[in-house]
Amino acid sequence: MSVQSFAMGDEAPSAQAIRQQLDKLCASGSLKLSERNRRFLAFVVNEALEGRGERIKAYTIGVDVFGRGSDFDPATDPIVRIEATRIRTALALYYDGPGASDPVHIMIPPGSYAPIFRISKAAPLPVAAPVPIASFASCTGPPHPSFFIAHRSDPADRCAASRGELLVCAVVRRLTASGCDVYMTSASSDGILKQLMDASRSAYAVEIAVHTLAGAKRYDWRLTDLWSRRVGWSEASDHADAGHPSAETIDGLACQIVDRVLCVAR
């Protein structure tokens, strides 16, 4: 059986190797995930391995993993987006620490719930039978900026956190579409930062947060040069807190952020 999902790099691990890594992750006390989010991770990996990529979407995950009813609407209930961010963070920290030498790395890229798999350079595996391979778009030509996206909204403020997650996803989509390398975590670690900075001579942190004010939400963002630690740009925008933000509001803010980020970084 071939792996009907994404793989990074020129070689892809076999389905058997991926399943072995998934079993290890789900049993590991070093992976800081709740039991429910381990089921989330297992669900998306198994669906990918079984060639059911069309089922790896917020609605199906909300119903099958989180037990939401048939009327579940991911646009109004951000549970899947929020928990996916926690899984991405936990995996990044695990592979930066105790899992660094694991032969297979499983990741969920920002802006998607479909997992990607790669063979660790620290412990090569035999190449499997032909596997469909895809990767993030990357810039060609001279070295280009890499971006480290950090969501800083208070998770206890679910309303602000859900808006922040929407904005982060929109920013990630625009940056990857522009051909830049994008990494995401909500917790800094020296190892993750080193990997990011080693990938490019230009490396930046983009920090995004949403705060609750009286009758409004404040969207904050700033850009920091990871080499010099200099804040190159910081801005905020206040919007009336009238129900859920429109797609036009989120996309407009994301466009504003990315245009400014690329202008400053390049």
Contacts in CASP RR format, 6 or more apart in sequence:
PFRMAT RR
TARGET T0000
AUTHOR 0000-0000-0000
METHOD contacts of the structure
MODEL  1
MSVQSFAMGDEAPSAQAIRQQLDKLCASGSLKLSERNRRFLAFVVNEALE
GRGERIKAYTIGVDVFGRGSDFDPATDPIVRIEATRIRTALALYYDGPGA
SDPVHIMIPPGSYAPIFRISKAAPLPVAAPVPIASFASCTGPPHPSFFIA
HRSDPADRCAASRGELLVCAVVRRLTASGCDVYMTSASSDGILKQLMDAS
RSAYAVEIAVHTLAGAKRYDWRLTDLWSRRVGWSEASDHADAGHPSAETI
DGLACQIVDRVLCVAR
1 15 0 8 1.000
1 49 0 8 1.000
1 50 0 8 1.000
2 15 0 8 1.000
2 128 0 8 1.000
2 129 0 8 1.000
2 130 0 8 1.000
2 131 0 8 1.000
2 132 0 8 1.000
3 12 0 8 1.000
3 13 0 8 1.000
3 14 0 8 1.000
3 15 0 8 1.000
3 18 0 8 1.000
3 48 0 8 1.000
3 49 0 8 1.000
3 117 0 8 1.000
3 128 0 8 1.000
3 131 0 8 1.000
3 132 0 8 1.000
4 48 0 8 1.000
4 49 0 8 1.000
4 50 0 8 1.000
4 51 0 8 1.000
4 52 0 8 1.000
4 53 0 8 1.000
4 132 0 8 1.000
5 48 0 8 1.000
5 49 0 8 1.000
5 51 0 8 1.000
5 53 0 8 1.000
5 114 0 8 1.000
5 115 0 8 1.000
5 116 0 8 1.000
5 117 0 8 1.000
5 132 0 8 1.000
6 109 0 8 1.000
6 114 0 8 1.000
6 115 0 8 1.000
6 116 0 8 1.000
6 117 0 8 1.000
6 132 0 8 1.000
6 133 0 8 1.000
6 134 0 8 1.000
6 135 0 8 1.000
7 13 0 8 1.000
7 116 0 8 1.000
7 117 0 8 1.000
7 118 0 8 1.000
7 131 0 8 1.000
7 132 0 8 1.000
7 133 0 8 1.000
7 134 0 8 1.000
8 107 0 8 1.000
8 116 0 8 1.000
8 117 0 8 1.000
8 118 0 8 1.000
8 135 0 8 1.000
9 118 0 8 1.000
9 133 0 8 1.000
9 135 0 8 1.000
10 133 0 8 1.000
11 118 0 8 1.000
11 119 0 8 1.000
11 124 0 8 1.000
11 125 0 8 1.000
11 127 0 8 1.000
12 117 0 8 1.000
12 118 0 8 1.000
12 119 0 8 1.000
12 127 0 8 1.000
12 128 0 8 1.000
12 131 0 8 1.000
12 133 0 8 1.000
13 21 0 8 1.000
13 103 0 8 1.000
13 104 0 8 1.000
13 117 0 8 1.000
13 118 0 8 1.000
13 119 0 8 1.000
13 125 0 8 1.000
13 128 0 8 1.000
14 125 0 8 1.000
14 126 0 8 1.000
14 128 0 8 1.000
14 129 0 8 1.000
15 49 0 8 1.000
15 128 0 8 1.000
17 103 0 8 1.000
17 104 0 8 1.000
17 125 0 8 1.000
17 128 0 8 1.000
18 45 0 8 1.000
18 49 0 8 1.000
18 104 0 8 1.000
18 106 0 8 1.000
18 117 0 8 1.000
19 45 0 8 1.000
19 49 0 8 1.000
20 104 0 8 1.000
21 102 0 8 1.000
21 103 0 8 1.000
21 104 0 8 1.000
21 105 0 8 1.000
21 106 0 8 1.000
22 41 0 8 1.000
22 42 0 8 1.000
22 45 0 8 1.000
22 46 0 8 1.000
22 106 0 8 1.000
24 102 0 8 1.000
25 31 0 8 1.000
25 38 0 8 1.000
25 41 0 8 1.000
25 91 0 8 1.000
25 94 0 8 1.000
25 106 0 8 1.000
26 38 0 8 1.000
26 41 0 8 1.000
26 42 0 8 1.000
28 94 0 8 1.000
28 98 0 8 1.000
30 94 0 8 1.000
30 97 0 8 1.000
30 98 0 8 1.000
30 99 0 8 1.000
31 38 0 8 1.000
31 90 0 8 1.000
31 91 0 8 1.000
31 94 0 8 1.000
32 90 0 8 1.000
32 93 0 8 1.000
32 94 0 8 1.000
33 41 0 8 1.000
33 86 0 8 1.000
33 87 0 8 1.000
33 90 0 8 1.000
36 65 0 8 1.000
36 66 0 8 1.000
36 83 0 8 1.000
37 83 0 8 1.000
37 86 0 8 1.000
37 87 0 8 1.000
37 90 0 8 1.000
39 65 0 8 1.000
40 61 0 8 1.000
40 65 0 8 1.000
40 66 0 8 1.000
40 83 0 8 1.000
40 84 0 8 1.000
40 87 0 8 1.000
41 87 0 8 1.000
41 91 0 8 1.000
41 106 0 8 1.000
41 108 0 8 1.000
41 115 0 8 1.000
43 61 0 8 1.000
43 64 0 8 1.000
43 65 0 8 1.000
44 56 0 8 1.000
44 61 0 8 1.000
44 108 0 8 1.000
44 113 0 8 1.000
44 114 0 8 1.000
44 115 0 8 1.000
45 106 0 8 1.000
45 115 0 8 1.000
47 53 0 8 1.000
47 55 0 8 1.000
47 56 0 8 1.000
48 56 0 8 1.000
48 114 0 8 1.000
48 115 0 8 1.000
53 114 0 8 1.000
56 113 0 8 1.000
56 114 0 8 1.000
57 113 0 8 1.000
58 74 0 8 1.000
58 80 0 8 1.000
58 81 0 8 1.000
58 113 0 8 1.000
59 72 0 8 1.000
59 74 0 8 1.000
61 80 0 8 1.000
61 113 0 8 1.000
62 68 0 8 1.000
62 72 0 8 1.000
62 74 0 8 1.000
62 79 0 8 1.000
62 80 0 8 1.000
63 69 0 8 1.000
63 70 0 8 1.000
63 72 0 8 1.000
66 79 0 8 1.000
66 80 0 8 1.000
66 83 0 8 1.000
68 77 0 8 1.000
68 79 0 8 1.000
74 80 0 8 1.000
74 81 0 8 1.000
75 244 0 8 1.000
76 244 0 8 1.000
78 158 0 8 1.000
78 161 0 8 1.000
78 162 0 8 1.000
78 165 0 8 1.000
78 166 0 8 1.000
80 113 0 8 1.000
81 162 0 8 1.000
81 165 0 8 1.000
81 166 0 8 1.000
81 169 0 8 1.000
82 155 0 8 1.000
82 158 0 8 1.000
82 161 0 8 1.000
82 162 0 8 1.000
82 165 0 8 1.000
84 108 0 8 1.000
84 113 0 8 1.000
85 151 0 8 1.000
85 165 0 8 1.000
85 168 0 8 1.000
85 184 0 8 1.000
85 186 0 8 1.000
86 186 0 8 1.000
87 108 0 8 1.000
88 107 0 8 1.000
88 108 0 8 1.000
88 110 0 8 1.000
88 184 0 8 1.000
88 185 0 8 1.000
89 185 0 8 1.000
89 186 0 8 1.000
89 187 0 8 1.000
91 106 0 8 1.000
91 107 0 8 1.000
91 108 0 8 1.000
92 107 0 8 1.000
92 183 0 8 1.000
92 184 0 8 1.000
92 185 0 8 1.000
92 192 0 8 1.000
93 185 0 8 1.000
93 187 0 8 1.000
93 189 0 8 1.000
93 192 0 8 1.000
95 102 0 8 1.000
95 105 0 8 1.000
95 107 0 8 1.000
96 189 0 8 1.000
96 191 0 8 1.000
96 192 0 8 1.000
96 195 0 8 1.000
100 120 0 8 1.000
100 122 0 8 1.000
101 120 0 8 1.000
101 122 0 8 1.000
101 123 0 8 1.000
102 120 0 8 1.000
102 123 0 8 1.000
103 119 0 8 1.000
103 120 0 8 1.000
103 123 0 8 1.000
103 124 0 8 1.000
103 125 0 8 1.000
104 117 0 8 1.000
104 118 0 8 1.000
104 119 0 8 1.000
104 120 0 8 1.000
104 125 0 8 1.000
105 117 0 8 1.000
105 118 0 8 1.000
105 119 0 8 1.000
105 120 0 8 1.000
106 115 0 8 1.000
106 116 0 8 1.000
106 117 0 8 1.000
107 115 0 8 1.000
107 116 0 8 1.000
107 117 0 8 1.000
107 118 0 8 1.000
108 114 0 8 1.000
108 115 0 8 1.000
108 116 0 8 1.000
109 116 0 8 1.000
109 136 0 8 1.000
110 149 0 8 1.000
110 168 0 8 1.000
110 169 0 8 1.000
110 172 0 8 1.000
110 182 0 8 1.000
110 184 0 8 1.000
111 169 0 8 1.000
111 172 0 8 1.000
111 173 0 8 1.000
116 134 0 8 1.000
119 125 0 8 1.000
136 176 0 8 1.000
136 179 0 8 1.000
136 181 0 8 1.000
136 182 0 8 1.000
137 176 0 8 1.000
137 177 0 8 1.000
137 179 0 8 1.000
138 144 0 8 1.000
138 179 0 8 1.000
138 180 0 8 1.000
138 181 0 8 1.000
139 179 0 8 1.000
139 180 0 8 1.000
139 181 0 8 1.000
143 200 0 8 1.000
143 201 0 8 1.000
143 202 0 8 1.000
144 179 0 8 1.000
144 180 0 8 1.000
144 181 0 8 1.000
144 200 0 8 1.000
144 202 0 8 1.000
144 266 0 8 1.000
145 180 0 8 1.000
145 200 0 8 1.000
145 202 0 8 1.000
145 203 0 8 1.000
145 204 0 8 1.000
145 262 0 8 1.000
145 265 0 8 1.000
145 266 0 8 1.000
146 180 0 8 1.000
146 181 0 8 1.000
146 182 0 8 1.000
146 183 0 8 1.000
146 196 0 8 1.000
146 197 0 8 1.000
146 199 0 8 1.000
146 200 0 8 1.000
146 202 0 8 1.000
146 203 0 8 1.000
146 204 0 8 1.000
147 175 0 8 1.000
147 180 0 8 1.000
147 181 0 8 1.000
147 182 0 8 1.000
147 183 0 8 1.000
147 203 0 8 1.000
147 204 0 8 1.000
147 205 0 8 1.000
147 206 0 8 1.000
147 261 0 8 1.000
147 265 0 8 1.000
148 183 0 8 1.000
148 184 0 8 1.000
148 185 0 8 1.000
148 192 0 8 1.000
148 193 0 8 1.000
148 196 0 8 1.000
148 203 0 8 1.000
148 204 0 8 1.000
148 205 0 8 1.000
148 206 0 8 1.000
148 226 0 8 1.000
149 168 0 8 1.000
149 171 0 8 1.000
149 172 0 8 1.000
149 175 0 8 1.000
149 182 0 8 1.000
149 183 0 8 1.000
149 184 0 8 1.000
149 185 0 8 1.000
149 205 0 8 1.000
149 206 0 8 1.000
149 208 0 8 1.000
150 184 0 8 1.000
150 185 0 8 1.000
150 186 0 8 1.000
150 188 0 8 1.000
150 205 0 8 1.000
150 206 0 8 1.000
150 207 0 8 1.000
150 208 0 8 1.000
151 161 0 8 1.000
151 164 0 8 1.000
151 165 0 8 1.000
151 168 0 8 1.000
151 184 0 8 1.000
151 186 0 8 1.000
151 208 0 8 1.000
151 209 0 8 1.000
152 186 0 8 1.000
152 207 0 8 1.000
152 208 0 8 1.000
152 209 0 8 1.000
152 220 0 8 1.000
153 160 0 8 1.000
153 161 0 8 1.000
153 163 0 8 1.000
153 164 0 8 1.000
153 165 0 8 1.000
153 208 0 8 1.000
153 209 0 8 1.000
153 210 0 8 1.000
153 211 0 8 1.000
154 160 0 8 1.000
154 161 0 8 1.000
154 211 0 8 1.000
155 161 0 8 1.000
157 211 0 8 1.000
157 212 0 8 1.000
159 212 0 8 1.000
159 217 0 8 1.000
160 210 0 8 1.000
160 211 0 8 1.000
160 212 0 8 1.000
160 217 0 8 1.000
161 210 0 8 1.000
163 210 0 8 1.000
163 217 0 8 1.000
163 219 0 8 1.000
163 245 0 8 1.000
163 250 0 8 1.000
164 208 0 8 1.000
164 209 0 8 1.000
164 210 0 8 1.000
164 219 0 8 1.000
166 245 0 8 1.000
166 250 0 8 1.000
167 208 0 8 1.000
167 210 0 8 1.000
167 219 0 8 1.000
167 250 0 8 1.000
167 253 0 8 1.000
167 254 0 8 1.000
167 257 0 8 1.000
168 184 0 8 1.000
168 208 0 8 1.000
170 250 0 8 1.000
170 251 0 8 1.000
170 253 0 8 1.000
170 254 0 8 1.000
171 206 0 8 1.000
171 208 0 8 1.000
171 254 0 8 1.000
171 257 0 8 1.000
171 258 0 8 1.000
172 182 0 8 1.000
172 184 0 8 1.000
173 254 0 8 1.000
174 254 0 8 1.000
174 255 0 8 1.000
174 258 0 8 1.000
175 182 0 8 1.000
175 258 0 8 1.000
175 261 0 8 1.000
176 182 0 8 1.000
178 258 0 8 1.000
178 262 0 8 1.000
180 262 0 8 1.000
181 199 0 8 1.000
181 200 0 8 1.000
183 192 0 8 1.000
183 195 0 8 1.000
183 196 0 8 1.000
185 192 0 8 1.000
193 203 0 8 1.000
193 226 0 8 1.000
196 203 0 8 1.000
196 226 0 8 1.000
197 203 0 8 1.000
197 226 0 8 1.000
197 227 0 8 1.000
202 227 0 8 1.000
202 265 0 8 1.000
203 225 0 8 1.000
203 226 0 8 1.000
203 227 0 8 1.000
204 223 0 8 1.000
204 224 0 8 1.000
204 225 0 8 1.000
204 226 0 8 1.000
204 261 0 8 1.000
204 265 0 8 1.000
205 223 0 8 1.000
205 224 0 8 1.000
205 226 0 8 1.000
206 221 0 8 1.000
206 222 0 8 1.000
206 223 0 8 1.000
206 257 0 8 1.000
206 261 0 8 1.000
207 220 0 8 1.000
207 221 0 8 1.000
207 222 0 8 1.000
207 224 0 8 1.000
208 219 0 8 1.000
208 220 0 8 1.000
208 221 0 8 1.000
208 257 0 8 1.000
209 219 0 8 1.000
209 220 0 8 1.000
209 221 0 8 1.000
210 217 0 8 1.000
210 218 0 8 1.000
210 219 0 8 1.000
210 220 0 8 1.000
211 217 0 8 1.000
211 218 0 8 1.000
211 220 0 8 1.000
212 218 0 8 1.000
212 241 0 8 1.000
213 238 0 8 1.000
213 241 0 8 1.000
215 240 0 8 1.000
215 241 0 8 1.000
216 238 0 8 1.000
216 239 0 8 1.000
216 240 0 8 1.000
216 241 0 8 1.000
217 238 0 8 1.000
217 239 0 8 1.000
217 241 0 8 1.000
217 245 0 8 1.000
218 236 0 8 1.000
218 237 0 8 1.000
218 238 0 8 1.000
219 236 0 8 1.000
219 237 0 8 1.000
219 238 0 8 1.000
219 239 0 8 1.000
219 253 0 8 1.000
220 234 0 8 1.000
220 235 0 8 1.000
220 236 0 8 1.000
221 234 0 8 1.000
221 235 0 8 1.000
221 236 0 8 1.000
221 257 0 8 1.000
222 231 0 8 1.000
222 232 0 8 1.000
222 233 0 8 1.000
222 234 0 8 1.000
222 235 0 8 1.000
223 231 0 8 1.000
223 232 0 8 1.000
223 233 0 8 1.000
223 234 0 8 1.000
223 260 0 8 1.000
223 261 0 8 1.000
223 264 0 8 1.000
223 265 0 8 1.000
224 230 0 8 1.000
224 231 0 8 1.000
224 232 0 8 1.000
225 232 0 8 1.000
232 264 0 8 1.000
233 260 0 8 1.000
233 261 0 8 1.000
233 264 0 8 1.000
235 260 0 8 1.000
237 253 0 8 1.000
237 256 0 8 1.000
239 245 0 8 1.000
239 249 0 8 1.000
END
